[in-house]
Amino acid sequence: MGSPFIIIQHLRSVGEELTEVGYLSGANNSVISLTTRHGLEAKTNTLQLELLNCWQKYAETVQVNDTLRVWLDWNPVAYTSGNWDKTKFLMEAEIQDISSSGSETAKKITLKGVDKTIRLMFSLWGFNYGQKIDANNPPSWYLPLDNVTGPTAPKVIRDIIRQVSIKQTAQFFISAALTNEKAGVLTGLDTVPSTPISMTIKIKPGTWELNGSQFSSSSITNIVVSSAEANPRFDIVVANSSGSIYLIKGTAATTPSIPSTPSNSTRLNVIYVPTGTVSIDVKKIHDMRVFGTEDGQIEFERPTSNSADKKFPVINPSFTFKNVYDWLDFLSQIDSTNTPTELTNGLIAKKPYYFFIDSGDVFSWYYPYPEDSPDKIEEGDRIYSWKLAKDSRDVVNMIIYNAGKDPDLHGTTSYAINTRSEDSRLRMKYIAWDKISEDMKSDERANKYNAFPWNDPDNDGYPEPNGNPLSAGNPWIPAWNTSLSITSNAIYKSEFRKYAKEKGKAIADKVFSSYGQGIYKLTVEMRGNRSFAQGQVIEGIIHSERWGQLYGRRLKLRVSDIVQKITRSGWFTTIEAEEDIPELTKLGGI
């Protein structure tokens, strides 16, 4: 079989920098075993390293919070210009736990670590993306980066990850960019206003990489923004493969668009120039740098060939300090990626989106497209064992839910049953969906901001258009159902509760689609292999027989977890994959 080549670099934080301590692999190899796990939608990716600890060799040299970087391949890993081959990079992990064990003949030390995923996913973030916006100083998540003005799922996700990254150390930064944002920045190149502020902005020194070549700016670049016009516009500043940094002026319009980034260029910022602008302050400068050499991985168009339907709907999510994982999970669901009309009449995004952070600290958020030609696991992959089974442990066919509080702060409880369930047993689950009513109220605030009084803690929770109670002569059209014209508090409460319950049933349908029937899951152990990735769609041929031909149909499975394990006996890869949930045509009940 031969032996794999493994490089384990040991680093330690010194201020804002990681400094090399040494290597835990090499000629005097002390590695007993190394196990890594990468997962799809994982809250953390993990590493476990066992070392032969002769004479307490590592007892004092390795510390909690140290960092390990691992490269792995069947061929020697190349070292060029002070860097190991990045295509062979496996994982960077921060040591969280150190333990020792042994006997009279041997002692070992076990290091357990996690990558940056855990720090991101469990970070708290609280924000109201439905707040009223200052039209002259809109935040970056409001800009038409995805050709939509206002907060959409991909822009909110991009903003959350960037904001959480900024609050961490310099080593923590995770690249989060829309797929129309091109990467290239390595260091610096941040943009600041002039002092005193004027129509001149300054680009700080820095480096960038495009098409494998590096470029640098050793001094501040001064850029003059053209005068404001009768309509607002967006300008962008780019750095290109000729080593130049320059401004591209946008087109002024009532609803302006952001200029496209030219080929062989990386965008540094977007400058908003509203009507009447006489100086560019920090609020008009939006940082658009994408660090690294990979282009954006957050999809900014929906899965349809109809160009009119590619845009994501504007949403108004608002949470008070939820962890990032919960934000991502909420923004990935069908009701965040489709309009209310589409939820009723026909979905564009028919499945929840998937997300993960790869070994290069690049965040991906994408739609699980069905694959016509999936990759195959074949005999040539040297399969040692495999198991395919239908897992019904997570089946749910009855949901009792609370859709949140009505205007009188009374709970709105109901239930839904999956009549299509194949399981004859009743498998119940209670879920608190308080967010349903919170979103309804948030939509009212966002769309009827000046007329809606719920910001007043003394108000009874009902709308008062023009400052007067509801009546036939003073009706109210709720933002959550604009087909209604409500003339009394009693009717408002009744319709509010009705809509909240129906919304809950629609979400329950979505849960049933994921957990109503059970899904096929595959586990394959094979010879060490780096050709598979989270989210990849596969099918297999094992001993020249198609394992996918079950129950009259061929299965396509999506890789959910990849485990790499290296021992003294060799390198083994375990792939876990499972069926996608079925596509929905619409969510009933709204």
N, C-alpha and C positions, 0 to 999 in steps of 0.2 A: 504493500500500500504506500510506503514511504511516509515521511514525517512532514507535518505542516511547518511553515515558518511563521513564528510569532514574535512580535516586538511589543514589549510592555514598558512604556515610558512613565517614570515617576516624577510628579511635579508638586510644587508647594506654592501657595499664595504668599507673595511678598508685596504688600500694599495692593495696588490694582493689577499687578502682573503675576503671571504664573512662571516660576523659575524651575528649571530642571534640577532634580536631585540626583537622578541616575536611572538605571534600567533594572527591572526585575526579571529580565530574560537575557540570555546570551550564552557565552561559552560554558560558564558554570551554572547551567540551567537548574534553578530550584523550583520550577513550576511543576506542581503535582497535577493540578487541574485548573481549567478556566471555563466558566459557564457564563454566557450572556443571553439575555432575552430581550427582544424587541417586539412590541405589540402595536396593533391597530387600535386607536382610541384608548390607548393605555394611559393610566395615571402616572406610571413610571416605567422606565426600562432599567433593567438590573444587571449587575455584574457580580460574580463571586470568584475569587482567586484564592487557591490553596497553594502555599509555598512551603518547601522543606526548610525548617527553621533551625538548621544546625548551629550550635553555639549561640543561640538567641540572635542570629544574624539580623533579623528584621524587627526585633522587639522594640527597638528605640528609633530605628531609621524611618519607619512608616508610622504616620499619625492619622487620626481621624481628621477629616476635611482635606486631606491631601487628594491629589487628582491623579488618575491613571488614564493613559491613552494607549489604545491597543490597535495594532495593525496585524492582519492575518491573511495568509494565502498559501497555496501549495508550492508556489515558486518563491525564490528569495525576494524580499521586499526591497526595492531600490531606494537608495539614499542619495539625493541630488541637491546640490546647493544648500545644504543644511536642513533639508526637509525629507521626511519619508514619503513614499508614493501615496498620495491622498486617495487614489482609487482603491487601495487596500485597507483603508481605515475602517475599523469596526466599531469602536465606541470610545467616548470619553466619559468617565464616571468619577464622582466624588465619593471618597470612602466615608461610610456612615457607621460601620461597625468593625471592630477588630477582636478576634478571639484566638486563643492558643489551645492546643491539645497535644497529646503524645503518649508515648509508652517508653519503655526502657531503651528501645532500639531506634526510635525516631520521634521527632517533634515536628509539628506543623503549625503554621499561622494561617488563619482564614480571614480574608478581607472581603467585606460586602459593601458594594457601592451602588449608587443610582446616578442616572444622567440628569440633564437639566429639566427633563420632562416633569419630574415630581415637584420641583420648585415652582415651575410655571403653573401646573394644574392646581396646586393647592394654595396659590397666592390669592388673596382676596381682592375683589374689584367691585366698587359700587359706583353707579353712574346712571343718570336719567338721559337717555338718548332722544327722549321726546320733548326736551325742554325748548323753550322759545329761543330762537337764534337771532343774534345781531347780524342783520343782512350785510353790514359793511365789514364785519370781522367774523366770518363763519369759521368754525373749527374744521380741521382736516377731514374728519369723518363725515362732514356735511358736503364736501366738495364733490363734483361729478367725476370722480376718479374712475367709476364704472359706468359713466354716461348717465348717471342718475343723481340729481341734486337731493340730498337728504340721506339719513342713515339707512343702509341696507345691511343684510347679514354679512356679506364679505367685508364691507368697510368697517363695520363694528368689530368684527373678529380681528382685522388688521390693527385697529386702534387699540384694542385691549392688550394684544400681545406686545405691541410696541411700548405702550405705557407701562405695563408690568416689567418689561425688560429694562426700561430706563431706570426704574426704581431699584434694580439690582446692581451688582458690581459689573465692571466693564467686561469681565470674563463670561458673564452670564448671557450676553445678548443673543437672542434668537431671531433669525431672519424671518420676517413676516411681510410678504408683499403680494399684491394682486398679480395675476398672470400677465397683465399688460405693463407691469413695471419691471424694467430690466436691471439686473444686478451689476455690480462692478466696483463699488467703493470698498477699499481696504482700510484706510485710515483717514480721519479728518474730513475736510471739505464741507464742514457745517457752515450755514449762512447766518449772518448777523446784520442788523441795520447799521448804518453809518452813525458817527457821533460828531455833532448832533444829527438827529434823523433828517433824512432828505430823500430824494428819489434814487439815491445810490445805495446799493447793498454790497456787502463784502463776503467773499468766499474764502474761508481760511485754508491754509496749506494742507495738502493731503496727497494720498495715492489712490489710484484705481487700476483695475485690470479689465481688459476687453480682448477677447479672442486669444487668450494665452499670453498677451503682452502687458507689461506694467508701465504706468505713466505716473508722473508726479508733478505737483505744483509746490514750489519751495517758498512762495511768498503769497501775500493776500492778493486776490483778484478782485478789482473794483468793477462793478457792473452798474450801468445807469439804466434805470427803468424808464421807458417812455411815458410821457404825460398821460393823464387820464383822459378818457373820451366821453362822448355823450351817453354811451352804454358801458357797463362793466366788462372786464375781460380777465382772462388768466394768461400769464406768461410762465414759461418754465426756463430753468437753467440746466444745461447738460454739460457733461464732460465726455469727450469723444476719443476715438482711436488715433487721432492726430495729435493728441496731447493738449487740446484746447478746451477752455471752459468759456461758454458763451450763453447768451440769452436768446430764446426764441419767443417773439412777440405773438400773442394770441389774437383772435379776432373778437372785437367788441360786439356784444349782442345783448338783447334783453335777457336771454338765458344762454350765457356763454359756455363754450366747451373748453376743455383743457387740451392744448396742442399735443399731437402725438410725438413720442420720443423717436428721433431718427434712428436708423440702423447704425450699428457700431457706436452707440452712445449709451450712457447711463444717466438717468434723470437725478438731479440733486435736490431740486425744490420746485414748488409751485408758488408763484407770486400772484395774489389777488389784487386787482387794481379797480376798485369800484369808482363810480362817477364821483368827481370832486376830490379825488385823492391828490394830496400835495406832498406827501412823504410816505415812505414805507417803514412802518414800525414792525415789531416782532409779531403782532397778531396777523399781519398780512403775509408773513413768510411761513410756508408749510414745508417741513422737512420731508423729502421723498427719497432720501438715500436708501439703497438696498445694499447691505453689506454682504460681501462674499462674491462668488463668481457664478452662482446659480440664479436664474431668473425667478420671478415670483411664482409661488405654488398655490396661492389662494384663487380659486376660480371666480372670475368676476362676470361670467355670462352663464345663463341657465341652459340646461340640456335640450335645446330645440333648434331646428333648422330655420325657423321663422324669426327673422331678425327683429321684428317688432316685439317678440316675446322673450328675447334674450335678457332683457334688463330685469334685475331683481326688484321686488316691490319695496317701497319705503316702509320701514317698521319703526316702532317707538319703544324698544325694550328698556326696562328700568328695574334694577335690582339694588338692594342695599347690602353691599358686602357679601356677595356670593363668591365661591371659589371659581377660578377660571374654567375648570372642567365643566361646572354646571352651566356657565355662560355658553361655552362652546356647544354643549349638548342641546341647550335650548335653541340656539341659533342655527343648528344643523337640522332641525326638524321640519317637517313638511309645512306646518303652519307659519314658519318664519321665512320660507322661500317661495311661497305662493301668495297671490292676492286673495282677499275674501271671496271674490267672484270665482276665481279658479278653484278654490277649495270646494265650492258648490257645484260648478259646472264642468270642470275638467282641469286636472293638474298639469303643470309644466314640469315641475320637479316632483317626480312620482315616488321618490325614496328619500330617506334622510341622507345627509352628506356625511362623509367620513373624514377623520382628521388624525394626524400623527406628526411627530417630530423625528426626522431621520438622523443618522449618525453625524451629519454635518451641521446639525442644529438649524435645519431649515424646516419651517412649519408648512404642512400641506393640508389643504381643505378642498375636497373634491367630490363630485357626484359619482356614485358607483355605476358607471356605464356597463351594460352587458357586453361581454366580449364575444365576437363571432369566431375568433381564432385564438383561444386561450393557450397559454404555455402549457406544455405537457410534462408530467413526471414519467419518465420512461425507464426501461431496464438499464440503459446506459448510465443512469444516475446512481447505480449501485444501491438499490433499496435493500435495507436489512429487515424492515418490518413495516406493516401498515395496518390501519384499522379504520373502517368506515361504519358509522352507526347513526341512527336517527335519534336525536336527543330531545326528549319531551319534558325534561325536568323544569324548564323555564316556561312551560305552557301556562297561560292565564286566559280563562274564558269567562270570568265575571269580574267586573270592576265596580266597587263602590267608591264614589268620589265626592269631594267637597270642592265646588267651583269658586269658593271664596265668599266674601261678604257682600250683601246687597246694600242699597243706600241707607237702610236702617241698621246696618252692621249685623244682620242675621245671616247665619250660614246658609249656603245653597247646596244641599246634598241630594244626590241622585245615584242611579246605577245604570250599568250597561251589561248586556249579555251577548257573547259571541255565539250566534246560532249555527255558525259554520264550523265550530270546533269538532275535531275528530276524537277528542277525549271525552268519554262518557261521564267522567267524574267532574264535579264542580270545583274548579280551582280559582278561589277568590283572592282578590288583592284590594286593599284600601289605599287610595292615593289622595293626598291633599294637593289640589290644583288651585291654590289661592291666586296664582298668577293670572288665571282667567279673568277674574273680576278686576284685579289690579290693572291688567292691560286695557280692559274696557274703560276704566276711569282715566288711565293715562292717555288713551286715544281722545277722550273728551277734552282733556286739558290741552293736548297738542293741537287739535283741530278747531276747538272753540275757546281758545285761551282767554280772550278778553271777556267773554260772556259767562264762562263757567266758574262758579264760586267755590269749588271744593278746596281751593287753597286756603279758605277761611276756616279755621278750626271750629268756629262757632256756628257754621252753617249746618243744616240738618242733613246734608248729603244729596239734595235734589237740585237740579238746575233751576235757575231763575233768570230767564232771558230778559234783558233790559232791566234787570234788578227787580222783577216782579214775579210772583208765583205763577206756575203753569195754569193755563186756562184755554178755552176755545179761541179767545182772541190773542193769546200769548203762547203759542205752541212751541214745541222743542223737537228738533230733528237730531237724534243721537248719532254720534260719530260711528258707533259700532253697528248701526243698522239705519242707513240713510233713507230707507223706504218708509220709515215710520214718521208720523207727525203726532207727538204726544201732548195731550192737553190737561193732564192731571198727575199728581204725585203717585196716586194709586196705580194708574196705568203705567207710569214709568217704572215703578217697582216690579209690577207683574211682567212687563216686557224684558226688564233687566234680568230677572231670575230665569225667564224662559230662554233667553239667548245664552246665558251662562251655562244652563243645563245642556242645551243643544251643542254648545261648543265643547263641553265635557264629553258628550257622547261621540262627537267627531274625533276628539283626541283618543278616546277609548278604541275607536275603530282602527286608529293608527297603531295603538299598542297591540291590538289583536292581530294585526297584519304581521307584526314582528314576533309575537309570542303566542299566537293562537293555534298553530299546527305542529310545532316542533320542526327542527331543521336538521339536515344532514351535516355531520362534522367528520373531518378526516384528520388523522394523525399519521405522518410518514417519517420514519427514521432512515437516513441515508448517509452515504459517505459525505464528508465535509464539502459544503457547497455554498457559494456566496452569490448565486445567480437569482435568488428569490428575494422579494421585498414585501413589506406590509402592503396590503391592499391589492396585490397582484392576483389576477384571476387565473386559475389553473384547472386542468383536468389531467387524468393520468392513465398510463398504460402500464400495467404491472403483469409480468410474465406473459406478455403479448395478449392479455385479456383486458377489455375495457371495464374497469370497475364502475364507471359512470353509468352503465346500462342497467339501471335499477328501476323497477316498477314502470317499465316502458318508456323511460326518458333518460337522456344523458345529463349528468349533473355537472355544473360548473361551480367551483368553490373559490372563495376569496381568502387569501392568506391573512390570518389574524395574528399569528404569533410565529416567531422564528427563534429557535434556541440553537446556539452554537456551543458545543462542548468539546474541549480538548483535554485529553488525559494522556498518560504514558502509553496507552493502547492505541491512540490515534485521534482523529478529528471526526466528530459526528454532528450532523445537522438534523434537527427535528422541526418539521413544518406542521403547523396546525392551521386548518382551513375550514370554512363553513359556508353554507349557502347564503346568498343574499336574501333578504326578505323580499316578498313579491312586490312588484310595482302596483301602486293604487291608481285608479282612474280619477277618483274624487273622494273627498271625505263627506260622508252622508251626515245629515242632521242639522246642518247650518241653514 
